[in-house]
Amino acid sequence: MATNIQAIRGMHDVLPDQTPLWQYAEQMLRDVLGSYGYSEMRMPIVEKTELFKRSIGEVTDIVEKEMYTFEDRNGDSLTLRPEGTAGCLRACLEHGLLHNQVHRLWYYGPMYRHERPQKGRYRQFIQLGVETYGMAGPDIDAELILMMHRLWKKLGIREKVRLQVNSLGTIAERLAYREILVSYFQEHKDLLDADSLRRLETNPLRILDSKTPAMQDMLTEAPALMDYLGVESLQHFYGLIATLTDLRVDYEINPRLVRGLDYYSKTVFEWVTDELGSQGTVCAGGRYDSLIEQLGGKPNYAVGFAMGIERVLALLETVPDLPLARSVDAYMIRVGETAERVGTHLAEAIRDAVPGIKLQVNCGGGSFKSQFKKADKSGAEYAIIVGDDEVRNEVVSIKSLRTEQPQQTLPQAEILAILNTLRAHPAAAQS
């Protein structure tokens, strides 16, 4: 006997009873993004490997250890996208969208990294990405943060997340600071863990983000990048801070916030939570002006963020009484051969006349009792009953499955108007 095939480790199914929470969050995302005038972008899941080596950096954990890379039949090296920024920028450059234009874009979908699976970290994970191009000032940086602030409030989880901000300055400023930082870490090399020793040669700023307890005092005393920024970088950063303060968005300045990818400059930010254990970053991003030239474009401005949907859903699960959509509004019970035929016609007429109704029709026969159990199990608000008596008298019965309201029997000609009323005002229609 053949064994059952299981899902790949770190890649999960979303079952029917779980999808309403996903759909709720996705609709809230679309509503907020639309309210700021952002347009959706859709890119391939597979890109040329070179795209990520050039954008993320070859000497990074993502490129060295985590990417799903393979050769296709033509011998080309392809990779399942580990993040969306590079692909979005590649698409904009390829289609000429950045020439003297301003864009506010978003995308949504799966990303892939071969990491050790744990709660909040998966090998296939869903991200919302937002990218903006052509805007140099701190006002667009602030807009992205304000947009997320609005979303958290709309989802009811604003009190569960904290905003941290920092500035990485320009590339030149960061390179100068890097030398000072490396010198400091060399003096305290005996305190560095294995990961930090490796990063000392490749990406020393990432050491600042280490969570190793024995290193924390040493990291607190490390030189701060903010002390080495020039006037223009500081003006940009304090322009952002002024907007957040003016609009009463709480924030923390975290001098150790550096982000994991090499292409960031000036503003970086994270929305973090204490409720998800070690996977505390829910949304993160910043400015990456230099990446456009790195991928072959002309000098331009770019800032964006990515949000882990699974982590947002984990926070949403703690919110009581979310208005999740039902999968089924009404369930039609059909008992008898003639009733099945009449019920099918009636169901199609209902779908035509009642926009948006979710009507499930019993198929496969069964007694009235068994069909009624199925109606109740479906989660529907109402049962629509079509039996021999109803067919003979040209009526339809409606029964509330979630209240104590008595069953109603109505002429078929009135059923459509009644159902419209039931959807708009359920309690009033039953009274």
N, C-alpha and C positions, 0 to 999 in steps of 0.2 A: 504494500500500500504506500502510495506516494506521501511524503511529508508535506505539511503546509509550508508555503513560502511566507516568510516574515518580512516586514518593512525593514529597510536599511537602518542600522543603528544611527540615531541622531536625526532621523527623518520621520515625521509623525503624520498620521492621518487626522483629519478634523472631521469628527462624526456628526451626523445630523442634529443631535441634541446640543452640540457645541457651536454650530454655525450661527445661530441667532446672535450670540455675543460678538462674533467676528463681524457680522453684517451691521450690527449696531455701531461698533467702533468705526468701521469703514465709512458708514454714512455720515457720522460726525466729522470725520476727516475731510470728506468731500465738501461738506457744508462750510467748514471753516476755511479751507483752501479757496473755495469759490468766493467767499466773502471778501477775500483779499485780491481777487482777480488773477489767480494762478491757473495755468493751463496744463493739462495732463500730457505727458510724454510716455511713449512705450518703446522700449529697446529690446534687442535680443538677449536671451539668457546666456548664450555662448558668444564669446569674443575672441579675437586673436590674443594669444598669451602675451605678446609683446606690449599690448596696451597696458596691462597691469604691471609689467616689469618697469615700464617707463613712468607710469604715474605713481604707483605705490612705492616703488624702489625695490631693487633686487635684493638688497640686504635688509629684509624685513621678515618677521615671522610669517606674515600672510603669504608672501611670494616663496619663501624658502620651505615652509612646512605645511601650509594650510590649503593651498589652491588645488582644485580638482582639474588637472591638466592632462590632456591626451592628444595623440596624433590622429587626425582623420585619415581617410583613405587616400588623400592627395599628399600626405606627409606633412600637412600644416599643423603647427602646434596650436591647439585651441584650449580655452579654459572656461569652466562655468563661473560666471561672474561672482567674485567674492564681495563686491560692493558696487554701487551704482553710479558714483560720481564720474568715473573715467568713461564709462559707456555713454552717459548722457552728454558729456563734453565732446566725445568722439563723434556722436551723431550730429551735434550742433555744428561742429567744424566741417564735417563731411557734406552737410546740406546747406552750408553758407548762412547759418542763422546768426552769426556773431558780427557780421560786417555792419558797423554803425547802427546796431540794434540793441534794444534792451529786452530781456526776457525774464519771466518768472515762471518756472516750470516745476512740475512734480511727477513722480513715478511711484509705482507700487508693485511689489512682487518678490519672488524668492531670490535669495542669495545663498552662496555655498562656501563653506569653509570646513576643512577636515580638522576639527578641534575635538577635545575630549568632551563628550556630551554631558551636560548637567542641567539642572533646572535653570531656565532662562538663557541657556546657550545650546544651540543645536547646529547640526551640520547643514541642514536646510532650514533657513529662517526667513521670515517675511519682514521686509523693510518698507517704510515710506521714506522716500528721498525727496528733498526740495533743493533746487539749484536756481540761482539767479545770476544773470550776466549783464555787464555793462554799467554797473553802478558802483562808484568809488567811495562814497561817503559812509559814515557810521549809521546813517538813517536806515539803510537797507538791512544792516546787521541787526539793528533794533527791531525792525519789522518782523524778521524771522522769529526773534525771541517773543515778541508780542503775540504773534500768531499761535505759538505753542502755549503761551500763557492763557490765551482765550480757549484753546482746545482743552487744556487741563480743567479749566472751570466748567466747560460744557459737559465734560465727562464725569465731573464730580470728584476728581482726584487731585485738585490743585494743592491740597494740604499734604499730600503724600509725596510730593516731589520738591526738590530745591534746585535753584539755578546757581551754577558756578560759572564765573567768567574770568578770562585772563587775556593777555596780549602776548604774542610771540614776536612782535616787531617785524622788521623786514628780514630778508634772507641775510643781508650783510650784517645786520645787528645780531642776528642769531648766530652767525658763524663766529663773530668776535666773542660773544658770550660763551659759545661752545668751548673755546680754548681755555677760558677762565674756569669753566665748570669741570673740564677734564683735569685741569691742574688740581682743583680742590678734591676731586674723587681719587686722584693718584695719591694724595696725602692720606686718604682714609681707605685705601684699597683693601686693608684687612677686614673692613666691615662689609664689603660688597658681597652679595650672594652670587651664585653662578650666572644667573641671567644678567645681572648688572655688570659683571666682569666682561661678558660677551658684548653687551651694549656699549661699554666704555670705548670700544674701537669703532662701533658702527653708528649708534644713535644715542649718545650720552644723555640727551634731554629726557629720554624715556625712563632713565633711572629715577628721575624725580617723582615718577608716578608709582614707584614700587610700594607694595603693601607689606614688605617684610618687616616684622616688628623690630628686629634688632637694628634696623637702619633708620628708624624714624627720627631719632634725635639728631643724627648726622645730617639727614635730609633737611630738617628744619633749619639748620645752621648754614645750609648751602647758599651761595650767592644767588640773589634773585634776578631773574631776567629783566624785570621791570626797571631795575636800577641802571640798565645798560641800553635802554631804548632812547631813540632820538626824539626831537620835538614833534615831528610829524606823526610818528607812531603813537606818542602819548596823547596828542590832540585827538587822534582818531578814537583811541580807547576811552578817553574821558568824555568825548562826545556821545559815545554809546551809553556810558554810565549816567550821564546827565538825562538822557531820554528815559532810561529805566526808572531813575529816581523821580522824574517829573510825573510819570504815569503810575507811580507807586507799585512797581514790580520789584519784589524783594529779590536780592541777589547776594552772593558771596564772591569776593575776589579771591581766587585760589591761585597763588603764584606757582604751584606745582602742577597745574593743569596744562599739559602739553599736547594731548591727542596722540594717537598711535600712528598716524600717517605722515609722511615727510612733507607733503605739499602744502601744509597750512602756514599762514603768515598772519600777522596782526590778530584780529579777534578770533578767539576760540571760546566755546561754551559747552556746558553739559547740564542736562537736567538729570539729577540723581535722586535715588530713593534709598531709605534704610529698610524697606520692607521686603526686599528680594535677595537677601543674603549677599554673597560676593558679586552677583550680577546686578550691581546697583545703578549702572548707567542706562537710562531709558531713552534718552535722545541726546545727540551730540553733533557738533559741527563747528564751522568757522569759515574764515576767509582763505581763499586759495588762488590768488591772482596769478601766481607764477606758473600754475599747472597748464594754463592755456598755451603759453609759449613752449612749455615742455612737450606738449603733444602736437606742436607744429603750427599753432595759430599765432596771430599777431598779438602784441601786448593788449591786455584787457583786464576786466575786473570780474571776480566771481566770489560768491559766498553761498553756503548752503548748509544743510544738516541731514542726518539720517535718524530714523526712529525705529526701534525694535518693537514690532507689533505684539509678539508673544509676551514681552515684558509689560506692555501697556495693558494687555488682557489680564495678566496676573494681578495687576492693581485693580482693574475693573471688577474682578471677581469678589473683591472685598466691599464693593458698593452695594447697599441694599436697594431692592425694588427698582432695578433698571427697567425702563420701558421697552423690553425686547419684543420684537415682532413675532407673532405666531406664524408657524408654518402653514397652518390651516385655519381659515375663518369659519367655514361651514363644511359639514360632511353630509353627503346625500345617501340615504338608505333607500334601496330599491328592492321590493319584495314581489316577485312574480314576473313572468316573462313579459307581459304587456307593460308592467311598471318599469322594467328595465329599458324598454324602447322609449317610452314616454319620458322617463327620467333623463335619458341621454339628450333628447331634444331640449328638455327644460334646462339642463345644466349648461348647454351651449348658449341658450338664450340668456341665462343669468350672467354668464361671462361677457356676453356682448353688451348687456345693459348696465352692469354694475362694475365700473372700472376699478381694477386693482383687487377685486375679491379673490381670495384663495379658496377655491371650492374643490374638495376632493370627493369623488364619486366611488362608492363601493363597487368593486369588481370581483368576480369569482363567486357570486351568489352567497348563500348562507341564510339562516333563519333571521327573523327580525331581532331576536335576542342577541345573536352573535354579531350582527351588523351594528347593533346599538353599542355593544362593548367596543367594537373597532372605532366607532364614532367618538366615544369618550376617550379612548387611548390616543386618538390622533391629536388631542389638544384643542380641537375645534371649539368655538364658542357656541355654535348652534348645530343641531341636526335637522336636516330637511328630509321629510319622510314622504315617499311615494310608494303606495301599495295599491292593491286591487280596489279597495274602497275609494281611495283618492282618485284613481283613474276613472272609475265609474261615475263619481260625482264631480269630476273636473275641479278638484281642490288639491291643495298641498298642505301638509302639516309642518309646523316649525316648533322645535323644542329647544329651550335654553339648556345647555349642558353644564353651565357654571353658576346658575342662580336657581332659586326656587320658583321662578315664574312659571305659570301653567302653560301647557302646550296650546298653540293656536292652530286653527284650521282655517285656511284662506282660499278664496277663489284663485285659480291659476293666474288670472289676469292681474291680480293685485300683488303677486309674489315679488315681482321685480321692484316695485315701489317700496314694499315693506323691507326688502333686503337692503336697499339703499339707505333707508332710515335706520335699520339695525346697525349698519357700519358707521353711520355718522353719530347716532345717539343710541347706543345699545340699551341703556336703562329705560329711556323714554319710550322706545319702541315696544318694549315688553310690558309696559305698565298699562 
